[in-house]
Amino acid sequence: MSFTSHMDIALDEARAAAARGEVPVGAVLIAPDGQVAARAGNRTRELCDPTAHAEILAIRAACAAAGSERLPGYALYVTLEPCAMCAAAIAAARVAKLYFGASDPKSGGVLHGARVFSQSQSHHALEIYDGIAAEAAETLLKAFFAARRMP
């Protein structure tokens, strides 16, 4: 079986988030049959909701569509390393695989910071792959924040 990356869909969601004035992070959940189960971009400002990260929104939509609070066998693609809140949600949903683009040494919760899945309190083990389309994700984030700093 060959690997097919779905990071292009997550990047499309990140670009759409940037166009809305949101931090450009996008996520897509792929069902075990290979179909897109849910896709989302950040909407924290739009929804006035600090939990409206792309990962959380995609997990909520996929769980609703599946009629379950668990997503075993699903793969999540996200453009930026998930924060600790999102990592905890990924664990609670029992997502099987996590693919992410850019690392986040400042706020990441997977390979940096809290390292949620490395803690003894984490009851879920999943496959984690980093650096998928990292350059494209980093470029998008850097351009977004550079434009915000200009006078």
Backbone as a ProteinNet text record, in pm:
[ID]
protein_1_A
[PRIMARY]
MSFTSHMDIALDEARAAAARGEVPVGAVLIAPDGQVAARAGNRTRELCDPTAHAEILAIRAACAAAGSERLPGYALYVTLEPCAMCAAAIAAARVAKLYFGASDPKSGGVLHGARVFSQSQSHHALEIYDGIAAEAAETLLKAFFAARRMP
[TERTIARY]
85	0	89.3	60.6	143.8	85.5	173.4	134.9	86.3	-27.4	-78.7	-95.2	-25.5	-38.3	-162.8	-230.9	-347.7	-316.8	-187.5	-147.4	-189.2	-206.1	-249.9	-387.5	-474.3	-606.7	-591.9	-506.4	-482.5	-423.9	-333.4	-275.5	-381.8	-474.9	-586	-668.8	-693.4	-768.7	-690.6	-559.1	-475.5	-479.7	-473.1	-481.4	-616.3	-722.3	-855.8	-864.5	-802.5	-800.3	-728	-613.7	-538.3	-622.5	-696.4	-782.3	-891.6	-929.7	-1029.4	-965.3	-831.6	-761.3	-725.8	-739.7	-706.2	-562.2	-500.1	-368.5	-383.2	-298	-315.7	-275.5	-367.7	-350.6	-470.8	-443.6	-549.8	-533.4	-646.3	-645.8	-745.8	-716.4	-808.6	-799.5	-914.3	-920.8	-959.7	-884.6	-907.5	-960.6	-1075.3	-1137.8	-1057.8	-1080.8	-1008.8	-1024.5	-1135	-1155.4	-1085	-1010.4	-935	-1010	-1135.4	-1216.1	-1196.4	-1213.5	-1207.1	-1329.3	-1305.4	-1414	-1450	-1349.4	-1372.5	-1248.8	-1270.7	-1159.9	-1196.8	-1094.9	-1121.7	-995.6	-1016.5	-908.7	-940.2	-840.8	-863.3	-980	-1058.7	-1171.1	-1185.5	-1074.1	-1081.7	-1137.4	-1093.4	-1141.3	-1285.8	-1313	-1447.5	-1553.4	-1524	-1620.7	-1606.1	-1506.6	-1478.5	-1465.2	-1386.3	-1373.2	-1226.1	-1158.7	-1017	-991.9	-1095.5	-1077.5	-1104	-1136.1	-1172	-1048	-954.7	-837.2	-880.5	-805.8	-839.6	-859.3	-770.1	-777.2	-906.4	-940.8	-1060.8	-1185.3	-1191.5	-1308.5	-1321.8	-1210.5	-1214.8	-1256.7	-1203.7	-1241	-1389.6	-1439.8	-1583.2	-1669.4	-1634.5	-1713.4	-1706.5	-1587.9	-1573.8	-1646.9	-1639.5	-1711.2	-1862.1	-1910.7	-2054.2	-2097	-2016.4	-2049.5	-2043.9	-1950.2	-1934.9	-2034.8	-2094.6	-2186	-2114.6	-1990.1	-1908.5	-1809.5	-1771.2	-1668.4	-1528.1	-1516.9	-1388.7	-1371.3	-1247.4	-1214.8	-1101.7	-1118.9	-1012.1	-988.9	-864	-831	-821.8	-856.3	-851.3	-710.5	-679.1	-551	-578.7	-504.3	-517.9	-394.6	-417.7	-311.9	-334.1	-230.3	-240.7	-112.8	-126.3	-12.1	88.6	49.3	137.3	127.7	239	239.8	128.1	40.3	-69.7	-21.4	-97.1	-70	-114.1	-89.6	-125.7	-276.6	-357.9	-503.4	-546.3	-493.5	-530.1	-475.8	-355.9	-299.1	-386.8	-436.5	-524.8	-654.8	-707.6	-829	-803.4	-687.3	-649.5	-644.6	-587.3	-581.1	-720.5	-803.3	-939.1	-1020.6	-998.6	-1071	-1011.2	-895.1	-827	-789.7	-746.9	-698.5	-577.2	-567	-461.1	-328.4	-333.9	-211.3	-219.7	-107.7	-96.7	18.2	-11.7	88.6	85.7	200.7	199	315.7	297.7	396.8	502.7	479.2	576.8	582.3	702.7	719.9	688	648.1	615.4	687.6	816.7	893.4	834.3	759.5	703	574	483.9	352.4	312.6	399.8	366.4	347.9	268.7	243.4	270.5	333.3	360.2	509.1	592.2	737.2	803.9	730.8	782.2	688.4	727.1	639.9	591.2	460.8	398.8	425.6	454.5	477.7	370.3	247.6	131.2	137.3	177.5	174.5	289.5	387.7	501	478.2	370.1	342.7	280	309.9	253.1	101.2	48.1	-96.8	-168.2	-92.9	-153.9	-188.5	-315.7	-363	-376.9	-323.8	-337.9	-203.5	-168.4	-47.2	-89.2	-27	-57.8	70.9	61.3	176.3	186.5	308.5	330	436.8	403.2	495.5	503.7	623.4	639.3	712.8	708.3	781.8	713.5	586.6	514.1	476.4	532.8	510.7	545.1	648	686	722.2	795.2	838.2	718.1	619.6	500.3	423.4	411.1	340.2	414.6	546.2	626.9	620.5	628.5	622.2	489.8	382	249.5	240.4	287.8	284.4	372.4	494.2	586.5	531.7	474.6	417.2	300.2	218.1	101.4	147.3	241.6	285.7	370.2	446.3	524.5	430.4	320.4	223.7	157.4	142	79.4	173.2	304.1	403.2	433.2	394.5	423.8	340.1	400.4	324.6	211.5
-118	0	124	217.4	336.5	450.8	540.5	656.2	768.2	825.3	943	1053.2	1163.4	1275.5	1356.9	1399.5	1486	1626.5	1655.3	1784.6	1900.1	1874.7	1982.3	2034.9	1948	1990.4	2074.6	2031.2	2107.9	2245.2	2250.1	2378.6	2469.3	2412.7	2492.5	2552.9	2474.1	2523.2	2633	2617.2	2718.8	2849.3	2840.2	2961.4	3029.9	2952	3008.5	3076.5	3016.7	3077.7	3211.8	3217.1	3342.2	3448.6	3409.9	3505.2	3561.1	3486.6	3533.3	3613	3626.8	3698.3	3611.1	3480.6	3385.1	3336.9	3290.8	3229.6	3111.5	3105.3	3005.6	2863.6	2796.9	2655.9	2582.5	2472.5	2391.5	2246.5	2175.8	2034.9	1958.1	1831	1741.6	1604.4	1544.3	1408.7	1313.7	1206.6	1106.1	979.6	933.4	812.9	689.3	578	455.3	412	451.2	415.2	510.6	608.8	702.5	827.6	837.7	954.7	1067.3	1191.1	1306.8	1303	1295.2	1292	1432.8	1520	1658.2	1739.8	1868.7	1961	2093.7	2165.2	2291.7	2376.2	2504	2597.3	2669.3	2735	2809.1	2907.3	2920.3	3014.5	3077.1	3092.6	3144.7	3286.5	3370.8	3509.4	3517.3	3449.3	3451.7	3403.4	3295.6	3236.9	3289.1	3376	3425.5	3307.2	3209	3083.8	3041.4	3049.3	3012.5	2864.8	2782.2	2640.4	2608.1	2705.9	2682.2	2668.3	2584.2	2552.5	2456.9	2455	2370.6	2224.5	2173.3	2032.9	2003.3	2090.2	2071.4	2074.7	2172.5	2184.2	2061.5	2013.3	1895.1	1771.2	1756.9	1642.8	1648.2	1765.8	1778.8	1737.8	1785.2	1754.5	1605.7	1546.2	1404.5	1316.7	1352.7	1276.4	1285.3	1404.1	1421.4	1336	1337.6	1259.3	1109.3	1067.3	925.7	880.1	976.5	941.8	878.6	923.2	865	968.5	954	1042.9	991.2	877.7	816.6	802.3	817	808.2	708.4	583.8	485.1	461.4	451.5	428.3	553.8	668.2	794.1	852.8	930.8	1001.1	1151	1226.3	1371.9	1435.7	1523.8	1604.9	1747.6	1809.9	1948.2	2021.4	2147.4	2221.8	2261.6	2266.7	2308.4	2207	2181.4	2091.4	2129.8	2036.4	2067.2	2114.8	2208.4	2255.8	2147.6	2169.3	2070.2	2045	2149.2	2132.2	2040.9	2067.9	1987.4	1845.7	1830.3	1696.7	1616	1677.9	1608.2	1567.1	1653.5	1620	1505.6	1506.6	1399.1	1266.4	1268.6	1148	1103.4	1197.3	1162.7	1102.3	1149.9	1098	967.1	929.5	805.3	801.4	918.5	925.2	833.6	760.6	660.4	718.1	817.7	872.3	1024.3	1087.9	1233.6	1268.2	1348.6	1401.1	1552.3	1614.4	1759.8	1818.7	1943.6	2012.9	2081.3	2206.9	2288	2250.3	2245.6	2226.8	2357.9	2349.7	2469.8	2465.7	2505.2	2501.7	2590	2693	2785.4	2731.9	2678.4	2638.8	2495.5	2419.5	2282.2	2195.6	2091.6	2001.6	1856.3	1831	1693.5	1661.6	1732	1712.1	1817.3	1920.7	2030.1	2050.9	2138	2175.6	2056.8	2043.5	1941.2	1797.7	1779.2	1644	1546.7	1582.2	1512.2	1361	1312.4	1167.9	1094.2	1167.5	1106.3	1092.9	1148.9	1147.3	1014.8	973.2	847.9	857	979	998.5	980	978.1	960.6	813.2	787.5	650.7	610.5	692.8	665.2	677.4	575.9	578.7	587	675.5	689.9	704.8	691	711.8	861.2	916.5	1059.8	1077.6	1160	1191.3	1342.4	1396.9	1541.6	1579.6	1706.8	1757.9	1737.4	1697.8	1677.3	1814.2	1849.1	1980.1	2094.5	2072.2	2170.3	2305.3	2305.9	2432.9	2516.8	2455	2527.9	2582.9	2503.4	2547.3	2662	2648.1	2753.2	2883.5	2874.6	2993.3	3066.4	2992.5	3051.2	3122.6	3058.2	3118.5	3242.6	3233.4	3347.5	3466.3	3442.6	3551.6	3616.6	3535	3587.1	3681.1	3636.5	3717.9	3837.4	3824	3937.2	4046.8	4010.7	4111	4181.9	4114.9	4175.9	4274.9	4255.9	4342.9	4468.5	4471.9	4588	4707.1	4827.7	4947.6	4981.4
0	0	0	-86.6	-95.6	-12.8	27.4	107.7	17	50.8	-18.2	84.9	65.6	158.3	124.2	227	210.9	264	277.8	332.6	242.1	111.6	22.9	63.5	111.8	158.3	284.8	375.7	498.3	464.8	368.7	327.2	265.7	188.7	134.7	248.7	351.7	467.6	540.8	549	614.2	535.2	403.2	319.2	336.1	343.1	364.1	500.8	600.9	734.6	728.6	661.3	648.2	579.7	477.2	404.9	495.1	598.1	695.4	808.7	805.6	911.7	1029.8	1012.1	1117.5	1098.6	1206.6	1194.9	1097.9	995.6	889.7	928	993.3	1026.3	969.5	901.6	843.6	882.6	882.8	920.3	834.6	813	742.7	807.3	830.2	883.9	771.5	759.2	656.9	724	676.4	731	689.8	757.2	723.5	576.8	512.6	372.1	275.8	330.8	248.9	207.7	247.5	212.6	314	269	358.8	449.8	579.4	677.5	723.2	733	775.9	743.7	724.4	699.4	762.7	810.3	878.4	885	902.5	928.9	1058.2	1114.6	1238.8	1224.2	1330.7	1334.6	1473.5	1544.5	1681.6	1686.1	1595	1594.1	1545.8	1437	1377.9	1476.8	1548	1640.7	1783.5	1806.2	1942.1	2037.9	1994.3	2066.7	2065.8	2178.9	2182.8	2154	2155.2	2124.8	1978	1896.9	1756.6	1668.1	1712.4	1632.4	1521.7	1413.2	1298.3	1338.7	1421.7	1462.6	1538.4	1631.5	1713.6	1625.4	1535.3	1447	1356.9	1304.2	1218.6	1298.7	1419.2	1504.5	1538.1	1574.5	1606.1	1487.8	1368.4	1248.7	1214.7	1222.6	1189.7	1290.9	1418	1520.3	1498.5	1466	1440.2	1321	1215.2	1095.8	1124.5	1208	1241.9	1348.1	1418.7	1526.9	1644	1666.4	1772.7	1825.6	1950	2005.7	1976.8	1910.7	1879.7	1728.8	1684.7	1542.4	1518.4	1559.7	1539.4	1389.9	1352.6	1213.1	1128.9	1184.8	1111.4	1114.6	1012.2	1004.7	1000.8	1078.9	1083.7	1022.4	927.4	867.2	913.5	967.3	1013.2	974.1	937.8	884.6	990.5	1115.6	1225.1	1338.5	1402.7	1518.1	1614.8	1649.2	1739.7	1877.4	1933.7	2069.3	2168.2	2295.7	2397.9	2400.8	2383.8	2384.2	2269.5	2151.5	2034.8	2045.8	2098.6	2117.5	2212.4	2317.4	2410.9	2342	2255.9	2181.2	2083.5	2019.4	1927	2003	2122.1	2205.5	2247.8	2290.4	2335	2221.5	2099.2	1983.1	1932	1984.5	1946.4	1797.8	1746.8	1608.9	1596.1	1486.5	1470.3	1424.9	1335	1278.6	1273.8	1306.1	1299.7	1206.8	1106.5	1015.1	1029.6	1056.7	1061.1	985.8	945.4	864.5	948	981.7	1053.7	1201.4	1255	1399.1	1468.8	1595.6	1672.4	1807.2	1807.8	1932.9	2042.9	2005.3	2103.8	2167.6	2087.6	2139.5	2108.8	2047.1	2012.6	2136.3	2121.6	2233.2	2200.8	2085.4	2044	2058.2	1982.9	1991.7	2078.7	2113.5	2196.7	2315.9	2405.6	2516.8	2596.8	2607.1	2692.6	2646.6	2520.1	2464	2514.4	2486.9	2540.2	2524.3	2408.6	2383.8	2451.3	2502.8	2571.4	2721.1	2770.4	2914.4	2957.3	3077.8	3128.9	3142.2	3153.3	3164.1	3030.6	2921.5	2790	2771.6	2753.9	2738.6	2592.4	2504	2361.1	2291.3	2218.5	2137.8	1991.8	1917.8	1777.4	1699.3	1570	1483.7	1455.4	1467.4	1446.6	1340	1240.6	1131.3	1118.2	1130.3	1120.6	992.8	959.7	844.8	710.7	710	584.9	527	413	348.7	444.2	525.6	627.8	568.1	457.9	398.5	354.9	292.7	249.2	369.9	474.5	594.9	664	674.4	737.6	658.6	526.6	441.1	460.2	464.9	485.1	620	724.6	858.3	866.3	813.6	817.7	740.4	623.3	543.7	616.6	679.9	753.7	865.1	945.8	1057.7	1014.2	907.4	854.8	808.5	744.6	697.6	815.1	927.2	1046	1114.4	1095.7	1160.8	1082.1	954.3	870.1	914.5	906.8	948	854.4
[MASK]
+++++++++++++++++++++++++++++++++++++++++++++++++++++++++++++++++++++++++++++++++++++++++++++++++++++++++++++++++++++++++++++++++++++++++++++++++++++++

